[in-house]
């Protein structure tokens, strides 16, 4: 074949792989304009293309690797060549310490490949596991994501779904809002474009890898300020309190609609990325709330992101079958985390909930309390039945004794006297106190006992 014929064959081959398709368009939507560089474009599985587009580009100027399954080629079937392309971007992400984004749109595995198909899935699973906690991983479920692909997708740090996305494993399916309500997805968007905007937003909060410092950006303080009088805050929703403390328009809520008695989010405080974990006033924490909060703590600890915990809860749910192990897992994750941890007790904090989420004995670096805080081993009504039962009379009711107990023995000042909290602060000083605490903890270093890993009570 002469040089002219070779050039013509090259042009035809290049045209075949460069034809506009949805997989390539999705990556162009993800990356900064004109920054996408494709890898292994000519790789084929027999006579067809591999069914996945891979490459790298920049997001806000930072390098990011990505793959996007191509449902126009055999339904995006996962086979040997498909997995090899994905494995390469995982390897490059590992070598360079850059995040990886996977766009899932596949009907399943290439069944005709038999054992090679199983090996392909094994490679994807292994690579996702190796990079867990090393670089941020984000899964975008833009179409069908079935079987082993669904397992791999759910191993990412964040799962973002479009309305057309669906995670399916045998007879279980999660799509749309149900995926959030079941605790599977972090964010659900109306379309691909909005999904990639959320991915870009998530990446802006995350360090490039576990050795990089957390991002610091320009900020504007929240226009909504907390009042100095605690009683005025009991009617405020948890989301309003969070928005008042952190930088304006910086709070990115995650898993909204799942385990609603707990709120988790990424936000910035004085421009620095923080993880936010907050409990809802007057509510108890159940198994799902423990999972939601623990997952957030684990993510932040893996990447050295400071965590601010706002505590106002009646405690762990007492009538929730099998939940004790979930509570233990949450306490375990809080206690072992070495990222900066600052807690603020806003209202109720009873027993194990205080110990696990804000207790200095369980490894909180700094614990503050509002004057309205009630910190007690038991609910005050129960506590007075044991400690002050002789004081309950017709003219001095149980409710009155419990109120006196809450304002005296269980008050924030009583907790401060015995060193359970570091300071009692006014609500309107919360933001400044947190900024000072996180500035102090910026260089936190912790030497842990040598071990392979802790035995998490799963």
C-alpha positions in Angstrom: 0.0 0.0 0.0 1.5 3.4 -1.0 1.7 6.4 1.2 -1.4 8.0 -0.4 -3.5 4.9 0.2 -2.3 4.8 3.8 -3.2 8.4 4.4 -6.6 7.8 2.9 -7.2 4.7 5.1 -6.0 6.7 8.1 -8.5 9.5 7.3 -11.3 7.0 7.0 -10.4 5.3 10.2 -10.1 8.6 12.0 -13.5 9.7 10.7 -15.1 6.5 11.9 -13.9 7.0 15.5 -14.4 10.8 15.5 -18.0 10.7 14.5 -20.0 12.7 17.0 -21.8 10.5 19.5 -23.3 11.0 22.9 -20.3 9.5 24.8 -17.9 11.9 23.3 -20.3 14.8 23.7 -20.7 14.0 27.4 -16.9 14.3 28.0 -16.8 17.6 26.1 -19.6 18.9 28.4 -17.5 17.8 31.4 -14.1 19.3 30.5 -13.1 22.9 29.9 -13.7 23.9 26.3 -11.2 22.5 23.9 -9.2 20.6 26.6 -10.3 17.0 26.0 -7.7 14.7 24.7 -8.8 11.2 23.7 -6.8 8.1 24.4 -6.9 4.7 22.6 -9.5 6.0 20.1 -8.6 3.2 17.6 -8.9 0.2 20.0 -11.4 -2.3 18.8 -13.1 -5.4 20.1 -13.1 -7.7 17.0 -14.5 -5.5 14.2 -16.3 -3.0 16.4 -15.0 -0.1 18.5 -14.5 -0.9 22.2 -17.7 0.8 23.3 -16.1 3.4 25.6 -14.5 6.8 25.0 -11.5 7.5 27.3 -9.2 10.4 27.8 -8.2 13.4 29.9 -8.7 17.2 30.0 -9.0 20.0 32.5 -11.8 21.1 34.8 -11.3 24.6 36.0 -7.7 24.2 34.9 -7.0 21.0 36.8 -6.2 17.7 35.1 -9.1 15.1 35.3 -9.3 11.7 33.7 -12.6 10.3 32.5 -14.3 7.5 30.6 -17.7 7.5 29.0 -19.4 4.3 27.9 -20.7 4.4 24.3 -24.2 2.9 24.2 -24.2 3.2 20.4 -21.7 0.4 20.1 -23.3 -2.9 21.1 -25.1 -1.1 23.9 -21.8 -0.2 25.5 -21.2 -3.8 26.4 -18.3 -4.3 28.8 -15.6 -6.7 27.4 -11.8 -7.2 27.4 -11.0 -4.2 25.2 -13.5 -2.0 26.9 -12.1 -2.7 30.4 -8.5 -2.3 29.1 -9.2 1.3 28.0 -10.8 2.1 31.4 -7.9 0.4 33.2 -5.4 2.7 31.4 -7.1 5.9 32.6 -7.2 4.5 36.1 -3.5 3.8 35.9 -2.8 7.3 34.7 -4.9 8.8 37.4 -2.9 6.8 39.9 0.4 7.9 38.5 -0.5 11.6 38.3 -2.7 12.0 41.3 -5.7 13.3 39.4 -9.4 12.7 39.9 -11.4 10.3 37.7 -14.9 10.6 36.4 -16.8 7.6 35.0 -19.9 8.1 32.8 -22.0 4.9 32.8 -24.4 4.0 30.0 -24.2 0.3 29.2 -26.7 -2.5 28.9 -24.2 -4.9 30.6 -21.4 -7.3 29.8 -20.3 -8.7 26.5 -21.6 -12.2 27.2 -20.0 -13.8 24.1 -16.6 -13.1 25.7 -17.4 -15.4 28.6 -14.6 -15.6 31.0 -12.9 -12.6 29.5 -15.9 -10.5 30.3 -15.7 -11.6 34.0 -12.0 -10.7 34.0 -12.8 -7.3 32.5 -15.2 -6.5 35.3 -12.7 -7.8 37.8 -10.1 -5.3 36.4 -12.5 -2.4 36.7 -13.5 -3.4 40.3 -9.9 -3.8 41.3 -8.8 -0.4 39.9 -11.7 1.4 41.5 -10.8 -0.2 44.8 -7.1 0.6 44.5 -7.8 4.3 43.9 -10.5 4.6 46.7 -9.3 7.3 49.1 -6.3 8.2 46.8 -8.0 10.4 44.2 -11.6 11.6 44.1 -13.9 9.3 42.0 -17.2 10.4 40.6 -19.7 8.2 38.8 -22.2 9.8 36.5 -25.1 7.4 35.8 -26.4 8.8 32.5 -28.2 5.7 31.2 -28.6 2.0 32.1 -26.0 0.7 34.6 -26.5 -2.9 35.4 -25.0 -5.8 37.3 -21.3 -5.5 38.0 -21.2 -2.0 36.4 -23.6 -0.8 39.0 -21.4 -2.2 41.8 -18.3 -0.5 40.3 -20.3 2.8 39.9 -21.4 2.7 43.5 -17.8 2.4 44.7 -17.1 6.0 43.8 -17.0 8.8 46.3 -20.0 10.5 44.6 -22.8 9.2 42.5 -24.6 11.7 40.3 -27.5 10.6 38.2 -29.5 12.1 35.4 -33.2 11.4 35.1 -32.5 8.8 32.4 -29.9 7.0 34.6 -30.9 3.8 36.3 -28.9 1.4 38.5 -30.0 -2.1 38.2 -28.9 -5.3 40.0 -31.0 -8.4 39.3 -34.5 -7.4 40.4 -33.4 -4.2 42.2 -33.6 -0.9 40.4 -32.9 2.7 41.5 -33.6 5.6 39.2 -34.5 9.3 39.6 -35.5 10.6 43.0 -35.9 7.0 44.3 -32.1 6.6 44.0 -31.6 9.4 46.5 -34.4 8.3 48.8 -32.8 4.8 48.9 -29.4 6.3 49.7 -27.8 5.2 46.5 -27.2 8.5 44.7 -25.9 11.8 46.1 -27.4 14.1 43.5 -30.1 13.6 40.8 -30.3 16.0 37.9 -32.8 16.6 35.1 -30.4 16.0 32.3 -26.7 15.3 31.4 -25.8 19.0 31.2 -26.9 19.7 34.7 -25.2 16.5 35.9 -21.9 17.6 34.6 -22.3 21.0 36.1 -22.7 19.3 39.5 -19.7 17.1 38.8 -17.6 20.2 38.1 -18.9 21.8 41.4 -18.0 18.6 43.4 -14.5 18.7 41.9 -14.1 22.3 42.9 -14.5 21.3 46.6 -12.2 18.3 46.5 -8.3 18.2 46.6 -6.7 16.6 43.5 -5.7 13.6 45.7 -5.2 12.6 49.3 -1.7 14.3 49.5 -2.9 17.7 48.3 -4.3 20.4 50.6 -8.0 21.2 50.5 -8.9 23.9 48.0 -9.1 27.5 49.2 -11.0 30.0 47.1 -12.4 33.5 47.2 -15.5 33.8 49.3 -18.3 36.1 50.5 -19.6 35.8 54.0 -23.3 34.7 54.3 -25.7 37.6 54.3 -27.9 35.7 56.8 -26.6 36.1 60.3 -27.5 34.2 63.4 -29.0 36.1 66.3 -27.4 36.3 69.7 -30.5 34.9 71.4 -30.7 31.1 71.3 -34.4 30.9 71.8 -34.9 32.7 68.4 -33.2 29.8 66.7 -35.4 26.9 67.7 -37.8 27.7 64.8 -34.9 27.7 62.2 -34.5 24.8 60.0 -31.1 23.0 60.1 -30.4 24.1 56.5 -30.9 27.8 57.5 -28.4 27.5 60.4 -25.8 25.9 58.1 -26.3 28.6 55.4 -25.9 31.3 58.1 -22.5 29.9 59.3 -20.8 29.0 56.0 -19.8 31.2 53.1 -22.6 32.6 50.9 -24.0 30.2 48.3 -21.3 27.6 49.1 -23.4 24.9 50.7 -23.7 21.8 48.3 -26.2 19.5 50.0 -25.8 15.7 49.4 -28.3 12.9 49.6 -31.2 15.3 50.2 -34.4 13.2 50.8 -32.5 10.3 52.4 -32.3 10.0 56.2 -33.8 13.4 56.6 -33.0 13.7 60.4 -29.3 14.3 59.3 -28.0 16.9 56.9 -24.6 16.4 55.1 -23.0 18.8 52.7 -19.8 20.2 51.3 -19.3 24.0 51.9 -16.6 26.6 52.3 -15.7 28.5 55.4 -13.6 31.6 54.9 -12.9 30.1 51.4 -11.7 26.7 52.8 -13.5 23.5 51.9 -15.3 21.8 54.8 -17.5 18.8 55.3 -20.7 19.6 57.2 -22.6 17.1 59.3 -25.7 18.3 61.1 -28.6 16.8 63.0 -32.1 18.0 63.0 -33.6 19.6 66.1 -36.0 17.4 68.1 -35.3 14.3 66.0 -33.5 11.0 66.7 -30.9 9.3 64.6 -31.6 5.9 63.1 -29.7 3.4 61.0 -30.0 5.4 57.8 -28.8 8.6 59.4 -25.8 6.8 60.8 -24.9 5.5 57.4 -25.3 8.9 55.8 -23.2 10.7 58.4 -20.6 7.9 58.6 -20.2 8.0 54.8 -19.6 11.7 54.9 -17.0 11.4 57.7 -15.2 8.6 55.9 -15.0 10.7 52.7 -13.7 13.8 54.5 -11.1 11.8 56.5 -9.8 10.1 53.4 -9.0 13.4 51.7 -8.1 15.5 54.8 -11.2 17.7 54.6 -12.1 19.4 57.9 -15.5 18.4 59.4 -17.8 20.7 61.2 -20.5 18.8 63.2 -23.6 20.7 64.4 -25.3 18.6 67.1 -28.9 19.0 68.2 -30.5 15.6 68.6 -32.5 13.6 71.1 -30.0 10.7 70.5 -30.0 7.4 68.8 -33.3 5.7 68.0 -34.0 3.1 70.7 -36.6 1.1 68.7 -34.8 0.5 65.5 -34.1 -3.3 65.0 -30.5 -4.1 64.2 -29.4 -0.5 64.3 -26.9 -0.8 67.1 -24.2 -1.9 64.7 -24.8 1.1 62.5 -24.5 3.4 65.6 -21.2 1.6 66.5 -19.9 2.1 62.9 -20.7 5.8 63.0 -18.9 6.2 66.4 -16.0 4.1 65.0 -15.6 6.4 62.0 -15.7 9.5 64.0 -13.2 8.2 66.6 -10.7 7.0 64.1 -10.8 10.0 61.7 -7.7 12.1 61.8 -8.9 15.1 59.8 -9.7 18.3 61.7 -12.9 17.9 63.6 -14.8 20.7 65.3 -18.2 20.3 66.9 -20.8 22.8 68.0 -23.6 21.6 70.3 -26.6 23.8 69.4 -29.3 22.2 71.6 -29.9 18.7 72.8 -27.0 16.2 73.0 -27.7 13.2 75.1 -25.6 10.1 76.1 -23.9 8.2 73.3 -24.9 10.8 70.6 -22.9 13.5 72.4 -20.0 11.1 73.1 -19.8 9.9 69.5 -20.4 13.2 67.6 -19.0 15.9 69.8 -17.2 14.2 72.8 -13.6 15.1 73.4 -13.0 11.6 74.7 -14.0 10.3 71.2 -11.4 12.4 69.5 -13.1 15.8 68.7 -10.4 18.4 68.4 -12.5 21.4 69.6 -16.0 21.3 71.0 -18.1 24.4 71.4 -21.6 24.8 72.9 -24.3 27.4 72.6 -25.8 28.6 75.9 -29.0 26.7 74.9 -27.2 23.4 74.8 -28.4 20.6 77.1 -25.6 17.9 77.6 -26.6 15.0 79.6 -26.1 11.2 80.0 -29.8 10.8 79.7 -32.8 12.7 78.5 -33.5 15.2 81.4 -37.0 13.7 82.0 -35.4 10.3 82.5 -32.4 11.6 84.4 -34.5 13.3 87.1 -36.5 10.1 87.6 -33.2 8.5 88.7 -31.4 11.4 90.3 -34.1 13.7 91.6 -37.2 11.5 92.0 -37.6 12.7 95.6 -38.0 16.3 94.4 -41.1 15.5 92.3 -44.3 16.6 94.1 -47.7 17.9 93.2 -46.4 21.5 93.5 -43.1 20.6 91.8 -43.8 18.5 88.8 -41.5 16.2 86.8 -41.5 18.7 84.0 -40.3 21.5 86.3 -37.6 19.4 87.9 -36.4 18.3 84.4 -36.3 22.0 83.3 -34.2 22.9 86.4 -31.9 19.9 85.7 -31.5 21.0 82.0 -30.6 24.6 83.1 -28.3 23.5 85.9 -26.6 20.1 85.9 -27.0 19.5 82.2 -26.3 23.0 81.0 -23.5 24.1 78.6 -21.7 25.8 81.5 -21.8 22.6 83.6 -20.3 20.7 80.7 -17.6 23.4 80.3 -16.7 23.2 84.0 -15.9 19.5 83.7 -14.0 20.0 80.4 -16.6 18.3 78.1 -16.7 21.4 75.9 -14.0 23.9 75.3 -16.1 27.1 75.3 -19.7 28.3 75.5 -20.2 30.7 72.6 -23.0 33.0 71.5 -24.7 31.8 68.2 -23.7 34.9 66.3 -20.0 34.2 67.2 -20.2 30.7 65.7 -18.7 31.5 62.3 -15.7 33.4 63.7 -15.0 30.7 66.3 -15.1 28.0 63.7 -12.8 29.9 61.4 -10.3 30.4 64.2 -10.4 26.7 65.2 -9.9 25.5 61.6 -7.0 27.9 61.1 -5.4 26.5 64.2 -6.0 22.9 63.0 -4.8 23.5 59.5 -1.4 21.8 60.1 -2.9 19.0 62.2 -0.8 15.8 62.2 -1.7 12.6 64.0 0.5 9.5 64.5 -1.7 6.4 64.7 -0.8 2.9 65.9 0.7 0.7 63.2 -1.9 -1.6 61.7 -3.2 -2.8 58.4 -6.6 -1.3 58.9 -9.2 -1.1 61.7 -12.0 -3.7 61.9 -15.0 -1.6 61.1 -18.2 -3.1 62.6 -20.0 -3.6 59.3 
